[in-house]
Amino acid sequence: MNLMADETPHESSTVKTPETEKKKDSWTSVLLSTALNLIIAIAVVALVQAFFVKVYQVPSGSMETTLNVGDRIVVNRTAYNGAEPPTGDIIVFRADENWSEELPEGSTSFLGSLAKGFGDITGIGPSNEKYLVKRVIAQGGDTVECCTSEGTLTVNGEAINEDYIYEDLPFVPGSLDCSTDPQSYRCFGPITVPEGQVLVMGDHRSASSDSVINCRYEGVAADDSCARFVKKEDVIGRVFFKLWPVTDWRGF
């Protein structure tokens, strides 16, 4: 049967109703609200990590077994406020070219570079920041030397207790010490730390490229030119908590 001139077929398109428009507006509002909250959360975390505390990943094995490669540590950025960190503290510091041999190789992939760029801006995740983790052994003005007849390190002539050391360099009194030929590689100094700087070493003493690594292989140094130090302005902060792995949570 033919349609009459005044008849029209049923429309196949969906009819927009107030209810569908309301649902659309509701989803848009949810998405915008979620995006805004995410941006605010990232901004807050970035500010906290930039000025107060920041999470770092341990880059090398020089602090074993106190800290192991890959451990996540929390650093207090306000611990020193420009002062020299005290002896015994574990610190994170910016590493210049003098420390380059212990820095891990960075990712060269596009995603790796993108992630580091995000980290540079927000302080979240990996970044292009070059840093190391070591223990402070002496402050500016202190004189450090190794070793006593028993193989102990001294600061200002006093032997210090280093019960945190893991796998120290070989030292055998009478056969491989600081008076034998060859000397023990544990021997160095005396070295006086410049004002405004600190001398740092790793707890894994035989695997740490630290402040005195070049002095060890030159024997007892007549001056301090073989040593490298950390300027107080390069100190990022004090390690005060191990966050990861969760099975080894601990404070310092």
KOLVEX-368670 format. One record per atom (N, C-alpha, C): residue number from 1; atom name; x negated, y negated, z negated. Coordinates in steps of 0.2 Angstrom, whole numbers. Layout:
BEGIN
   nr  atom     c1     c2     c3
  NUM    CA      X      Y      Z
...
END
This chain:
BEGIN
   nr  atom     c1     c2     c3
    1     N     -4      6      0
    1    CA      0      0      0
    1     C     -4     -6      0
    2     N     -3    -11      4
    2    CA     -7    -17      4
    2     C     -5    -22     -1
    3     N    -10    -25     -4
    3    CA     -9    -30     -9
    3     C     -5    -36     -7
    4     N     -1    -38    -11
    4    CA      3    -44     -9
    4     C     -2    -50     -9
    5     N      0    -56     -6
    5    CA     -5    -61     -6
    5     C     -6    -64    -13
    6     N     -1    -64    -17
    6    CA     -2    -67    -24
    6     C     -4    -62    -29
    7     N     -7    -56    -27
    7    CA     -9    -51    -31
    7     C    -17    -52    -31
    8     N    -20    -51    -37
    8    CA    -28    -50    -37
    8     C    -30    -44    -41
    9     N    -36    -41    -39
    9    CA    -38    -35    -42
    9     C    -41    -37    -49
   10     N    -41    -32    -53
   10    CA    -44    -33    -60
   10     C    -51    -35    -59
   11     N    -53    -39    -63
   11    CA    -61    -41    -63
   11     C    -65    -36    -67
   12     N    -71    -34    -64
   12    CA    -75    -29    -67
   12     C    -80    -32    -71
   13     N    -81    -38    -71
   13    CA    -86    -41    -76
   13     C    -84    -42    -83
   14     N    -89    -42    -88
   14    CA    -87    -42    -95
   14     C    -85    -49    -97
   15     N    -79    -50   -100
   15    CA    -77    -56   -102
   15     C    -80    -58   -108
   16     N    -83    -64   -108
   16    CA    -86    -67   -114
   16     C    -81    -69   -119
   17     N    -81    -67   -125
   17    CA    -77    -69   -130
   17     C    -80    -72   -136
   18     N    -77    -76   -140
   18    CA    -80    -79   -146
   18     C    -84    -74   -150
   19     N    -82    -68   -151
   19    CA    -85    -63   -155
   19     C    -92    -61   -152
   20     N    -93    -60   -145
   20    CA    -99    -58   -142
   20     C   -104    -64   -142
   21     N   -101    -70   -142
   21    CA   -105    -76   -142
   21     C   -108    -77   -149
   22     N   -104    -75   -154
   22    CA   -106    -76   -161
   22     C   -112    -71   -163
   23     N   -111    -64   -160
   23    CA   -116    -59   -161
   23     C   -123    -62   -158
   24     N   -122    -64   -152
   24    CA   -128    -67   -148
   24     C   -132    -72   -152
   25     N   -128    -77   -155
   25    CA   -131    -82   -159
   25     C   -134    -79   -165
   26     N   -131    -74   -168
   26    CA   -133    -71   -174
   26     C   -140    -68   -173
   27     N   -141    -64   -168
   27    CA   -147    -61   -166
   27     C   -153    -66   -165
   28     N   -151    -71   -161
   28    CA   -156    -76   -160
   28     C   -158    -80   -166
   29     N   -154    -81   -171
   29    CA   -155    -84   -177
   29     C   -160    -79   -181
   30     N   -159    -72   -181
   30    CA   -163    -68   -185
   30     C   -170    -67   -182
   31     N   -170    -67   -175
   31    CA   -177    -67   -172
   31     C   -181    -73   -174
   32     N   -178    -79   -173
   32    CA   -181    -85   -175
   32     C   -183    -86   -182
   33     N   -179    -83   -186
   33    CA   -181    -83   -194
   33     C   -186    -79   -195
   34     N   -186    -73   -192
   34    CA   -192    -68   -193
   34     C   -198    -71   -190
   35     N   -198    -74   -185
   35    CA   -205    -77   -182
   35     C   -207    -82   -186
   36     N   -203    -86   -189
   36    CA   -205    -92   -193
   36     C   -208    -89   -200
   37     N   -205    -84   -203
   37    CA   -207    -81   -209
   37     C   -214    -78   -208
   38     N   -215    -75   -202
   38    CA   -221    -72   -200
   38     C   -227    -77   -200
   39     N   -225    -83   -196
   39    CA   -230    -88   -195
   39     C   -232    -91   -202
   40     N   -227    -92   -206
   40    CA   -228    -95   -213
   40     C   -233    -90   -217
   41     N   -231    -83   -217
   41    CA   -235    -78   -220
   41     C   -242    -78   -218
   42     N   -243    -79   -212
   42    CA   -250    -79   -209
   42     C   -254    -85   -211
   43     N   -250    -91   -211
   43    CA   -254    -97   -213
   43     C   -256    -97   -220
   44     N   -251    -94   -225
   44    CA   -253    -93   -232
   44     C   -259    -89   -233
   45     N   -259    -83   -230
   45    CA   -264    -78   -230
   45     C   -271    -82   -228
   46     N   -270    -85   -222
   46    CA   -276    -88   -220
   46     C   -279    -94   -224
   47     N   -275    -97   -227
   47    CA   -277   -103   -232
   47     C   -280    -99   -238
   48     N   -277    -94   -241
   48    CA   -280    -91   -247
   48     C   -287    -88   -245
   49     N   -287    -85   -240
   49    CA   -294    -82   -238
   49     C   -299    -87   -236
   50     N   -297    -93   -234
   50    CA   -302    -98   -232
   50     C   -305   -102   -238
   51     N   -301   -102   -244
   51    CA   -303   -106   -249
   51     C   -303   -102   -256
   52     N   -300    -97   -257
   52    CA   -300    -94   -263
   52     C   -303    -87   -263
   53     N   -300    -82   -260
   53    CA   -302    -75   -260
   53     C   -302    -72   -253
   54     N   -306    -68   -251
   54    CA   -306    -65   -245
   54     C   -308    -58   -245
   55     N   -305    -54   -241
   55    CA   -307    -47   -240
   55     C   -312    -46   -235
   56     N   -318    -42   -237
   56    CA   -323    -41   -232
   56     C   -324    -33   -231
   57     N   -327    -31   -226
   57    CA   -329    -24   -225
   57     C   -336    -23   -226
   58     N   -338    -18   -230
   58    CA   -346    -17   -231
   58     C   -349    -15   -224
   59     N   -354    -19   -222
   59    CA   -356    -18   -215
   59     C   -362    -13   -214
   60     N   -365    -11   -220
   60    CA   -371     -7   -220
   60     C   -371     -2   -226
   61     N   -376      2   -226
   61    CA   -377      7   -232
   61     C   -382      4   -237
   62     N   -384     -2   -237
   62    CA   -389     -4   -241
   62     C   -387     -5   -248
   63     N   -380     -5   -250
   63    CA   -378     -5   -257
   63     C   -375      1   -259
   64     N   -377      7   -256
   64    CA   -375     13   -258
   64     C   -378     15   -265
   65     N   -375     18   -270
   65    CA   -368     21   -269
   65     C   -363     16   -273
   66     N   -365     10   -275
   66    CA   -361      6   -278
   66     C   -355      4   -273
   67     N   -357      2   -266
   67    CA   -353      1   -261
   67     C   -355      5   -255
   68     N   -351      8   -251
   68    CA   -352     12   -246
   68     C   -350      9   -239
   69     N   -353     11   -234
   69    CA   -351      8   -227
   69     C   -343      9   -226
   70     N   -340      3   -224
   70    CA   -333      3   -223
   70     C   -329      2   -229
   71     N   -331      2   -235
   71    CA   -327      0   -241
   71     C   -325     -8   -240
   72     N   -319     -9   -242
   72    CA   -316    -16   -242
   72     C   -317    -19   -249
   73     N   -320    -24   -249
   73    CA   -321    -28   -255
   73     C   -318    -35   -255
   74     N   -316    -37   -261
   74    CA   -313    -43   -262
   74     C   -318    -48   -265
   75     N   -319    -54   -262
   75    CA   -324    -59   -263
   75     C   -320    -65   -266
   76     N   -323    -67   -272
   76    CA   -321    -74   -275
   76     C   -325    -79   -272
   77     N   -321    -83   -268
   77    CA   -325    -89   -264
   77     C   -326    -95   -269
   78     N   -323    -95   -275
   78    CA   -324   -101   -279
   78     C   -328    -99   -285
   79     N   -332    -93   -285
   79    CA   -335    -91   -291
   79     C   -341    -96   -293
   80     N   -344    -99   -288
   80    CA   -350   -103   -290
   80     C   -350   -110   -289
   81     N   -345   -112   -284
   81    CA   -344   -119   -283
   81     C   -351   -123   -281
   82     N   -355   -120   -277
   82    CA   -361   -124   -275
   82     C   -367   -122   -280
   83     N   -366   -118   -285
   83    CA   -371   -117   -290
   83     C   -375   -110   -287
   84     N   -381   -109   -290
   84    CA   -384   -102   -288
   84     C   -381    -97   -292
   85     N   -379    -91   -288
   85    CA   -376    -85   -292
   85     C   -381    -82   -296
   86     N   -379    -80   -302
   86    CA   -384    -77   -307
   86     C   -386    -70   -305
   87     N   -392    -68   -308
   87    CA   -395    -62   -308
   87     C   -390    -56   -309
   88     N   -389    -51   -305
   88    CA   -385    -46   -306
   88     C   -379    -46   -302
   89     N   -377    -52   -300
   89    CA   -370    -52   -296
   89     C   -371    -49   -289
   90     N   -366    -46   -287
   90    CA   -366    -44   -280
   90     C   -362    -49   -276
   91     N   -366    -51   -270
   91    CA   -363    -57   -266
   91     C   -362    -55   -259
   92     N   -358    -59   -256
   92    CA   -358    -59   -248
   92     C   -361    -66   -246
   93     N   -365    -65   -241
   93    CA   -368    -72   -239
   93     C   -368    -72   -231
   94     N   -368    -78   -228
   94    CA   -369    -78   -221
   94     C   -376    -76   -219
   95     N   -377    -72   -214
   95    CA   -383    -70   -212
   95     C   -386    -73   -206
   96     N   -391    -77   -206
   96    CA   -394    -80   -200
   96     C   -399    -75   -196
   97     N   -403    -78   -192
   97    CA   -407    -73   -187
   97     C   -412    -70   -191
   98     N   -414    -72   -197
   98    CA   -419    -68   -201
   98     C   -416    -62   -204
   99     N   -410    -61   -204
   99    CA   -407    -55   -206
   99     C   -404    -50   -201
  100     N   -405    -52   -195
  100    CA   -401    -49   -189
  100     C   -402    -42   -188
  101     N   -408    -39   -191
  101    CA   -409    -32   -190
  101     C   -404    -27   -194
  102     N   -401    -30   -199
  102    CA   -396    -26   -203
  102     C   -389    -27   -201
  103     N   -388    -32   -197
  103    CA   -381    -33   -195
  103     C   -378    -28   -190
  104     N   -372    -26   -190
  104    CA   -370    -21   -186
  104     C   -368    -24   -179
  105     N   -368    -20   -174
  105    CA   -367    -22   -167
  105     C   -359    -24   -167
  106     N   -358    -29   -164
  106    CA   -351    -31   -163
  106     C   -347    -28   -157
  107     N   -341    -28   -157
  107    CA   -337    -25   -151
  107     C   -337    -30   -145
  108     N   -338    -27   -139
  108    CA   -339    -31   -133
  108     C   -332    -31   -129
  109     N   -328    -26   -131
  109    CA   -321    -25   -128
  109     C   -317    -32   -128
  110     N   -312    -32   -123
  110    CA   -308    -38   -123
  110     C   -303    -38   -130
  111     N   -301    -32   -131
  111    CA   -297    -32   -137
  111     C   -301    -33   -144
  112     N   -307    -31   -144
  112    CA   -311    -32   -150
  112     C   -313    -40   -150
  113     N   -314    -43   -145
  113    CA   -315    -50   -145
  113     C   -309    -54   -146
  114     N   -303    -52   -144
  114    CA   -297    -55   -146
  114     C   -296    -55   -153
  115     N   -297    -49   -156
  115    CA   -296    -48   -163
  115     C   -300    -52   -167
  116     N   -307    -53   -165
  116    CA   -311    -57   -169
  116     C   -310    -64   -168
  117     N   -307    -66   -163
  117    CA   -305    -73   -162
  117     C   -299    -75   -167
  118     N   -294    -70   -167
  118    CA   -289    -71   -172
  118     C   -292    -71   -179
  119     N   -297    -67   -181
  119    CA   -300    -67   -187
  119     C   -303    -73   -189
  120     N   -306    -76   -184
  120    CA   -310    -83   -185
  120     C   -305    -88   -187
  121     N   -299    -88   -184
  121    CA   -294    -93   -185
  121     C   -290    -92   -191
  122     N   -288    -86   -193
  122    CA   -284    -85   -198
  122     C   -288    -82   -205
  123     N   -294    -79   -204
  123    CA   -297    -76   -209
  123     C   -294    -69   -210
  124     N   -290    -66   -206
  124    CA   -287    -60   -207
  124     C   -291    -55   -202
  125     N   -293    -49   -204
  125    CA   -296    -44   -200
  125     C   -303    -46   -198
  126     N   -306    -43   -193
  126    CA   -313    -44   -190
  126     C   -314    -51   -188
  127     N   -320    -53   -188
  127    CA   -321    -60   -185
  127     C   -328    -60   -183
  128     N   -330    -65   -180
  128    CA   -337    -66   -177
  128     C   -342    -68   -183
  129     N   -340    -69   -189
  129    CA   -344    -71   -194
  129     C   -349    -66   -196
  130     N   -355    -68   -196
  130    CA   -361    -63   -198
  130     C   -362    -63   -205
  131     N   -361    -58   -209
  131    CA   -362    -58   -216
  131     C   -365    -51   -218
  132     N   -368    -52   -224
  132    CA   -371    -46   -228
  132     C   -369    -46   -235
  133     N   -370    -40   -238
  133    CA   -368    -39   -245
  133     C   -375    -36   -249
  134     N   -377    -40   -254
  134    CA   -383    -38   -258
  134     C   -382    -40   -265
  135     N   -387    -38   -269
  135    CA   -386    -39   -276
  135     C   -392    -45   -278
  136     N   -390    -50   -282
  136    CA   -395    -55   -283
  136     C   -400    -52   -289
  137     N   -406    -53   -287
  137    CA   -411    -51   -292
  137     C   -414    -57   -295
  138     N   -415    -63   -292
  138    CA   -418    -68   -295
  138     C   -416    -75   -292
  139     N   -416    -80   -296
  139    CA   -414    -87   -294
  139     C   -420    -91   -293
  140     N   -418    -97   -291
  140    CA   -424   -102   -289
  140     C   -428   -103   -295
  141     N   -435   -103   -294
  141    CA   -439   -104   -300
  141     C   -442    -98   -303
  142     N   -438    -92   -302
  142    CA   -440    -86   -305
  142     C   -446    -83   -301
  143     N   -450    -79   -304
  143    CA   -455    -75   -301
  143     C   -454    -68   -301
  144     N   -454    -64   -296
  144    CA   -452    -57   -295
  144     C   -458    -53   -293
  145     N   -459    -47   -296
  145    CA   -465    -43   -294
  145     C   -463    -36   -295
  146     N   -466    -32   -291
  146    CA   -465    -24   -292
  146     C   -472    -21   -291
  147     N   -475    -17   -295
  147    CA   -471    -14   -301
  147     C   -475    -14   -307
  148     N   -472    -12   -313
  148    CA   -476    -10   -319
  148     C   -479     -4   -318
  149     N   -483     -1   -323
  149    CA   -486      5   -322
  149     C   -481     11   -321
  150     N   -475     10   -323
  150    CA   -470     15   -323
  150     C   -465     14   -316
  151     N   -467      9   -312
  151    CA   -463      8   -306
  151     C   -457      3   -307
  152     N   -457     -1   -312
  152    CA   -451     -5   -313
  152     C   -452    -12   -311
  153     N   -447    -15   -308
  153    CA   -447    -22   -305
  153     C   -447    -27   -311
  154     N   -450    -32   -311
  154    CA   -450    -37   -316
  154     C   -448    -44   -313
  155     N   -445    -48   -318
  155    CA   -443    -55   -316
  155     C   -446    -59   -322
  156     N   -450    -64   -320
  156    CA   -453    -68   -325
  156     C   -457    -64   -330
  157     N   -460    -58   -328
  157    CA   -464    -54   -332
  157     C   -461    -49   -336
  158     N   -454    -49   -336
  158    CA   -450    -45   -340
  158     C   -447    -39   -335
  159     N   -448    -33   -337
  159    CA   -445    -27   -334
  159     C   -437    -27   -334
  160     N   -434    -26   -329
  160    CA   -427    -26   -329
  160     C   -424    -19   -328
  161     N   -418    -18   -331
  161    CA   -415    -11   -330
  161     C   -411    -11   -324
  162     N   -413     -7   -319
  162    CA   -409     -6   -313
  162     C   -406      1   -313
  163     N   -401      2   -317
  163    CA   -398      9   -317
  163     C   -393     10   -311
  164     N   -392      5   -307
  164    CA   -388      5   -301
  164     C   -392      8   -295
  165     N   -399      8   -295
  165    CA   -403     10   -289
  165     C   -401     17   -287
  166     N   -401     18   -280
  166    CA   -400     24   -277
  166     C   -405     25   -272
  167     N   -409     31   -273
  167    CA   -414     33   -269
  167     C   -420     27   -268
  168     N   -423     26   -273
  168    CA   -429     21   -273
  168     C   -434     23   -269
  169     N   -439     19   -267
  169    CA   -445     21   -263
  169     C   -450     25   -268
  170     N   -453     29   -265
  170    CA   -458     34   -269
  170     C   -463     30   -273
  171     N   -464     32   -279
  171    CA   -469     29   -284
  171     C   -471     34   -289
  172     N   -477     36   -289
  172    CA   -480     41   -293
  172     C   -486     38   -297
  173     N   -485     36   -304
  173    CA   -490     33   -308
  173     C   -497     37   -307
  174     N   -502     34   -305
  174    CA   -509     37   -305
  174     C   -511     40   -298
  175     N   -506     41   -294
  175    CA   -507     44   -287
  175     C   -504     40   -281
  176     N   -498     37   -283
  176    CA   -495     33   -278
  176     C   -492     27   -281
  177     N   -496     22   -283
  177    CA   -493     16   -287
  177     C   -496     10   -284
  178     N   -496      4   -288
  178    CA   -498     -2   -285
  178     C   -506     -3   -285
  179     N   -510      2   -288
  179    CA   -517      1   -288
  179     C   -520      7   -284
  180     N   -517     11   -281
  180    CA   -520     16   -277
  180     C   -520     14   -269
  181     N   -524     18   -265
  181    CA   -525     16   -258
  181     C   -523     23   -254
  182     N   -517     23   -251
  182    CA   -513     17   -250
  182     C   -508     16   -256
  183     N   -505     10   -256
  183    CA   -501      8   -261
  183     C   -494     11   -260
  184     N   -490     12   -265
  184    CA   -483     13   -265
  184     C   -479      8   -261
  185     N   -475      9   -257
  185    CA   -471      4   -253
  185     C   -466      1   -258
  186     N   -465      3   -264
  186    CA   -461     -1   -269
  186     C   -465     -7   -271
  187     N   -471     -8   -270
  187    CA   -475    -13   -273
  187     C   -474    -20   -269
  188     N   -474    -25   -272
  188    CA   -474    -32   -269
  188     C   -475    -37   -274
  189     N   -477    -43   -272
  189    CA   -477    -49   -276
  189     C   -484    -50   -279
  190     N   -484    -55   -283
  190    CA   -478    -59   -286
  190     C   -476    -64   -281
  191     N   -469    -65   -281
  191    CA   -465    -70   -277
  191     C   -461    -74   -281
  192     N   -462    -81   -280
  192    CA   -458    -86   -283
  192     C   -452    -88   -279
  193     N   -446    -88   -281
  193    CA   -440    -90   -277
  193     C   -440    -98   -277
  194     N   -439   -100   -271
  194    CA   -438   -108   -270
  194     C   -432   -110   -274
  195     N   -432   -116   -276
  195    CA   -426   -119   -279
  195     C   -420   -119   -274
  196     N   -414   -118   -277
  196    CA   -408   -118   -273
  196     C   -407   -112   -268
  197     N   -411   -107   -270
  197    CA   -411   -101   -266
  197     C   -411    -95   -271
  198     N   -409    -89   -268
  198    CA   -409    -83   -272
  198     C   -413    -77   -268
  199     N   -415    -73   -272
  199    CA   -419    -67   -269
  199     C   -414    -61   -270
  200     N   -412    -57   -265
  200    CA   -407    -52   -265
  200     C   -410    -45   -263
  201     N   -408    -40   -266
  201    CA   -410    -33   -264
  201     C   -404    -29   -264
  202     N   -404    -23   -260
  202    CA   -399    -18   -260
  202     C   -400    -13   -265
  203     N   -394    -10   -268
  203    CA   -395     -5   -273
  203     C   -398      2   -270
  204     N   -397      3   -263
  204    CA   -400      9   -260
  204     C   -407      6   -257
  205     N   -411      6   -262
  205    CA   -417      2   -262
  205     C   -422      5   -256
  206     N   -422     11   -254
  206    CA   -426     14   -249
  206     C   -423     13   -242
  207     N   -416     10   -242
  207    CA   -413      9   -235
  207     C   -410      2   -234
  208     N   -413     -2   -238
  208    CA   -411     -9   -238
  208     C   -416    -14   -235
  209     N   -414    -18   -230
  209    CA   -418    -23   -227
  209     C   -416    -29   -231
  210     N   -420    -30   -236
  210    CA   -418    -36   -241
  210     C   -423    -41   -241
  211     N   -424    -45   -246
  211    CA   -428    -51   -246
  211     C   -435    -50   -246
  212     N   -437    -44   -248
  212    CA   -444    -43   -249
  212     C   -447    -37   -244
  213     N   -442    -35   -239
  213    CA   -444    -30   -234
  213     C   -451    -31   -231
  214     N   -452    -37   -229
  214    CA   -459    -38   -225
  214     C   -465    -38   -230
  215     N   -463    -40   -236
  215    CA   -469    -40   -241
  215     C   -471    -33   -243
  216     N   -467    -28   -243
  216    CA   -468    -21   -245
  216     C   -474    -18   -241
  217     N   -474    -20   -235
  217    CA   -479    -17   -230
  217     C   -485    -21   -229
  218     N   -486    -27   -233
  218    CA   -492    -31   -233
  218     C   -496    -30   -240
  219     N   -493    -26   -244
  219    CA   -496    -25   -250
  219     C   -494    -31   -255
  220     N   -498    -32   -260
  220    CA   -497    -38   -265
  220     C   -498    -44   -261
  221     N   -493    -48   -260
  221    CA   -494    -54   -257
  221     C   -497    -60   -260
  222     N   -501    -64   -257
  222    CA   -505    -69   -260
  222     C   -500    -75   -260
  223     N   -495    -76   -256
  223    CA   -490    -81   -256
  223     C   -483    -78   -255
  224     N   -479    -83   -254
  224    CA   -472    -81   -254
  224     C   -469    -81   -246
  225     N   -474    -82   -242
  225    CA   -472    -83   -235
  225     C   -469    -76   -232
  226     N   -470    -70   -234
  226    CA   -468    -64   -232
  226     C   -460    -63   -234
  227     N   -458    -67   -239
  227    CA   -451    -66   -241
  227     C   -446    -70   -238
  228     N   -440    -68   -238
  228    CA   -434    -72   -235
  228     C   -429    -72   -241
  229     N   -426    -78   -241
  229    CA   -421    -79   -247
  229     C   -414    -81   -244
  230     N   -410    -82   -248
  230    CA   -403    -84   -247
  230     C   -402    -91   -250
  231     N   -400    -96   -246
  231    CA   -398   -102   -248
  231     C   -392   -102   -251
  232     N   -391   -106   -257
  232    CA   -385   -106   -261
  232     C   -379   -108   -256
  233     N   -380   -113   -251
  233    CA   -374   -115   -247
  233     C   -372   -109   -242
  234     N   -376   -104   -241
  234    CA   -374    -98   -237
  234     C   -371    -93   -241
  235     N   -370    -94   -247
  235    CA   -367    -89   -252
  235     C   -359    -90   -251
  236     N   -356    -85   -248
  236    CA   -349    -85   -247
  236     C   -345    -84   -254
  237     N   -347    -80   -258
  237    CA   -344    -78   -265
  237     C   -346    -72   -268
  238     N   -343    -71   -274
  238    CA   -345    -65   -278
  238     C   -340    -59   -277
  239     N   -343    -53   -276
  239    CA   -339    -47   -275
  239     C   -336    -46   -282
  240     N   -329    -45   -283
  240    CA   -327    -44   -289
  240     C   -322    -38   -290
  241     N   -320    -35   -284
  241    CA   -316    -29   -284
  241     C   -317    -25   -277
  242     N   -317    -19   -278
  242    CA   -317    -14   -272
  242     C   -309    -12   -271
  243     N   -307    -14   -265
  243    CA   -300    -13   -263
  243     C   -299     -6   -260
  244     N   -304     -4   -256
  244    CA   -303      2   -252
  244     C   -309      6   -252
  245     N   -309     12   -253
  245    CA   -303     17   -253
  245     C   -300     16   -260
  246     N   -293     18   -260
  246    CA   -289     17   -266
  246     C   -291     22   -271
  247     N   -295     27   -269
  247    CA   -297     32   -274
  247     C   -303     30   -278
  248     N   -306     24   -276
  248    CA   -312     21   -279
  248     C   -311     14   -281
  249     N   -305     12   -283
  249    CA   -304      5   -285
  249     C   -308      4   -291
  250     N   -311     -2   -291
  250    CA   -315     -4   -297
  250     C   -317    -11   -297
  251     N   -318    -14   -303
  251    CA   -320    -21   -303
  251     C   -327    -22   -304
  252     N   -330    -28   -303
  252    CA   -337    -29   -304
  252     C   -338    -35   -309
END
